[in-house]
Amino acid sequence: MATEERSFKTQDFTVPSNGSGETIQVRISEPNLTSENLGLETWAASHILASQLHHIGPKIQFPTPSSDVLPILELGAGTGLVGVTAATLWKQPVVLTDLAPLVPALDANIDLNSEGLRTANTHMEAGTLDWKHPTTLIVKDQQQPQTQAHVIFAADTIYSEEHPELLANVILKWLVKDKEARFIIAYPLRVCYIDYIREMWERLEEGGMEAFEEGREEASQDLFNDERLVEWSRETITIMPYSRPKDHNCTEGKKPIACKCAIGKSKSKSKPTEEPPNNELTTVRLLSIPPQGRFTQLTPPQLKNTILHRNQNIDFYKSLYAEYIESIQEHITPYIRNQLKHEEEGRGLRKGSVFQMHLMMNLRIRVQSVMDTIARWEGENAVDEEKLKEMEKSENGVDEEEEEEG
């Protein structure tokens, strides 16, 4: 690693170029201060996606060069690692896009890799593409003619509640309607943003897209401090209803956390007679329990139904509790260990990671709320079961007296 300017560092990222162990070096400049200018930092998802391109590339058939279709478009390119890797390995022109303040940094990284681009006999450009105005692509201060793209990349671009809709709209607008066209995405498994990822999947499927290849990788600890667990997916336009591929790995214990399959599975758990609680991975809505006095006038059958209904909810919350605990063990614990390690060394986590860790710590609070709810309902069950016994005993006593009088 060599420092070329006071506020920037230049780092060489090693990326596989084939399945035989050969690699290429992609040179990327980024800010030295990891707590600021997060948009210019190379995140783990970008390196994971770049590392997958050597085996994805041979499966993509690019059309004959045309002014109507860009071969490759990257959204939210950041430092441009994915796009530069694609241009070098696939030998195709690439347009990197991000917000206007980041374009000079993208241009700088294109220049840093100019030798590799010349060897690949291709070129790159950087410009702006505002997701809120997705029809306008500006490169070198010039608005480009409306075109579409054959391949679209997006790495770590979902971290706001407005992003799923915006990103889905951009993809559906820009990806050419061709069965060979591809949208390739990678995202870190941030627990607090899983809902956003799922929403994006749902919007893309509603728009006629199908995910047919996906995987999960962990980034190198030598390169990245945290947010290293990343899922990637390759999607295409389809005119058929959504169907999962034969090698889809959403089987027990293997399902991608952000996969829409997880939604379908979770919704089928328990079916209380009232509207069930929201059981998405990172949200929970606790049902309010009426005052106990409400049940004093209930008949034994009504009280039995009340207990049964509550038991259904208890079963649901127990399964939700198990899901939360699994998420904590897989995602939160490494952050806590990393935080302690950094504090011992006198360093702090990156700004985004601290924010992420605080959000995930809130998950612990949700878990405790679920546990408290289960305990309260079980306690109310015990009380109501005693009332039920007394009511049944009383009714049986009345029946016996009536029989004796008869």
Residue pairs with C-beta under 8 A, 6 or more apart in sequence:
1 9
1 10
1 11
1 12
2 9
2 10
3 9
3 10
3 32
4 10
4 29
7 31
7 32
7 33
8 29
8 30
8 31
8 32
9 29
9 30
9 31
9 32
10 27
10 28
10 29
10 112
11 27
11 28
11 29
11 30
11 42
12 25
12 26
12 27
12 28
13 25
13 26
13 27
13 28
13 42
13 47
13 50
13 81
13 223
14 23
14 24
14 25
15 23
15 24
15 25
15 26
15 47
15 50
15 51
15 53
15 54
15 85
15 89
16 22
16 23
16 51
16 54
17 23
17 24
17 54
17 89
18 54
19 54
19 55
24 85
24 88
24 89
24 116
26 50
26 81
26 84
26 85
26 88
26 113
26 116
27 109
27 112
27 113
28 42
28 79
28 80
28 81
28 84
28 109
28 112
29 79
29 105
29 108
29 109
29 112
30 40
30 41
30 42
30 79
30 105
31 37
31 40
31 41
34 41
34 350
34 351
35 348
35 350
35 351
36 351
38 350
38 351
38 352
39 78
39 98
39 99
39 101
39 102
40 78
40 79
40 102
40 105
41 78
41 79
41 350
42 78
42 79
42 81
43 78
43 155
43 156
43 188
43 224
43 227
44 156
44 188
44 219
44 223
44 224
44 227
44 228
44 230
45 155
45 156
45 186
45 187
45 188
45 227
45 230
45 232
46 78
46 79
46 81
46 82
46 155
46 156
46 186
47 81
47 219
47 220
47 223
47 224
48 155
48 186
48 217
48 219
48 230
48 232
49 82
49 153
49 155
49 184
49 185
49 186
49 230
49 232
50 81
50 82
50 85
50 86
51 217
52 186
52 215
52 217
52 232
53 82
53 85
53 86
53 89
53 90
54 89
56 184
56 213
56 234
57 86
57 89
57 90
60 90
60 151
60 180
60 182
61 180
62 71
62 90
62 92
62 150
62 151
63 69
63 150
63 178
63 180
65 71
67 145
67 147
68 147
68 148
69 147
69 148
69 149
69 150
69 176
70 93
70 95
70 147
70 148
70 149
70 150
71 92
71 93
71 94
71 149
71 150
71 151
72 83
72 86
72 87
72 90
72 92
72 93
72 94
72 95
72 149
72 150
72 151
72 152
72 153
73 94
73 95
73 97
73 149
73 151
73 152
73 153
73 174
74 80
74 82
74 83
74 86
74 94
74 95
74 96
74 97
74 152
74 153
74 154
75 97
75 129
75 131
75 152
75 153
75 154
75 157
75 167
75 170
75 171
76 97
76 98
76 154
76 155
76 156
76 157
77 83
77 96
77 97
77 98
77 102
77 106
77 126
77 153
78 98
78 102
78 155
78 156
79 105
79 106
79 109
80 96
80 105
80 106
80 109
80 110
80 124
80 126
81 109
82 153
82 155
83 94
83 95
83 96
83 124
83 153
84 94
84 109
84 110
84 113
84 116
84 117
84 124
86 92
86 94
86 151
86 153
87 93
87 94
87 117
87 120
87 122
87 123
87 124
88 113
88 116
88 117
88 119
88 120
88 122
89 120
91 120
91 121
91 122
92 122
92 151
93 122
93 123
93 124
93 125
94 122
94 124
94 125
95 124
95 125
95 126
95 127
95 137
95 139
95 149
96 106
96 110
96 124
96 125
96 126
96 127
97 126
97 127
97 128
97 129
97 137
98 106
98 126
98 128
98 129
99 128
99 130
100 128
103 126
103 127
103 128
106 126
107 126
110 117
110 124
110 125
110 126
117 123
117 124
125 139
125 140
126 139
127 137
127 138
127 139
127 140
127 144
128 137
128 138
129 136
129 137
129 138
129 170
130 136
131 166
131 167
131 169
131 170
132 166
134 169
134 170
134 173
134 174
135 146
135 173
136 143
137 143
137 144
137 147
138 144
148 173
148 174
148 175
148 176
149 174
149 175
149 176
149 181
150 176
150 178
150 180
150 181
150 182
151 181
151 182
151 183
151 184
152 171
152 174
152 175
152 182
152 183
152 184
153 184
153 185
154 167
154 171
154 183
154 184
154 185
154 186
155 185
155 186
155 187
156 186
156 187
156 188
157 163
157 167
157 185
157 187
158 164
158 167
158 187
158 193
158 196
158 197
158 200
159 190
159 193
159 196
160 196
161 196
163 196
163 200
164 196
164 197
164 199
164 200
164 203
165 199
165 203
167 200
168 200
168 203
168 204
168 207
171 183
171 204
171 207
171 209
172 204
172 207
172 208
172 209
175 181
175 182
175 183
175 209
175 237
176 237
177 237
178 237
179 236
179 237
179 238
180 236
181 236
181 237
182 234
182 235
182 236
183 204
183 209
183 234
183 235
183 236
184 232
184 233
184 234
184 235
185 232
185 233
185 235
186 230
186 231
186 232
186 233
187 193
187 197
187 230
187 231
187 232
187 258
188 227
188 228
188 229
188 230
189 216
189 229
189 230
189 231
189 257
189 258
189 331
190 227
190 331
190 356
190 359
190 360
191 281
191 282
191 327
191 331
191 332
191 359
191 360
191 363
192 282
192 356
192 359
192 360
192 362
192 363
194 257
194 258
194 280
194 281
194 282
195 280
195 281
195 282
195 283
197 258
198 258
198 259
198 260
198 262
198 263
198 280
201 211
201 258
201 259
201 260
202 260
202 263
204 235
205 242
205 260
208 237
208 238
208 239
209 235
209 236
209 237
209 238
210 235
210 236
210 237
210 238
210 240
210 242
210 243
211 233
211 234
211 235
211 244
211 259
212 234
212 235
212 236
212 245
213 233
213 234
213 245
213 247
214 231
214 232
214 233
214 234
214 248
214 249
214 256
214 259
215 231
215 232
215 249
216 229
216 230
216 231
216 232
216 256
217 230
217 232
218 228
218 229
218 230
219 228
219 229
219 230
220 228
221 228
225 338
225 342
225 349
225 350
225 353
226 334
226 335
226 338
226 349
226 350
226 353
226 356
227 352
227 353
227 356
229 330
229 331
231 256
231 257
231 258
233 256
244 250
244 261
248 261
249 255
249 256
250 256
250 259
250 261
250 262
255 261
255 262
255 265
256 262
257 281
257 327
262 281
263 280
266 279
266 280
266 281
266 323
267 279
269 279
269 315
269 316
269 319
270 276
270 312
270 313
270 315
270 316
270 319
271 312
272 309
272 312
272 313
272 316
273 309
273 312
274 287
274 309
276 313
276 316
277 284
277 285
277 286
277 287
277 313
277 316
277 317
277 320
278 284
278 285
279 316
279 319
279 320
279 323
281 323
281 324
281 327
282 327
282 363
284 320
284 366
284 369
284 370
286 369
286 370
286 373
287 313
287 373
289 376
289 377
289 380
292 380
292 383
295 303
295 306
295 384
295 387
298 306
299 391
300 388
300 391
300 392
300 395
303 384
303 387
303 388
303 391
304 388
306 384
307 381
307 384
307 385
307 388
310 377
310 380
310 381
311 381
313 377
314 374
314 377
314 378
314 381
317 370
317 373
317 374
317 377
318 374
320 370
321 367
321 370
321 371
321 374
324 363
324 366
324 367
324 370
325 367
327 363
328 360
328 363
328 364
328 367
331 360
332 357
332 360
332 361
332 363
332 364
335 349
335 353
335 356
335 357
335 360
336 357
338 349
338 353
339 349
339 357
342 348
342 349
348 354
349 357
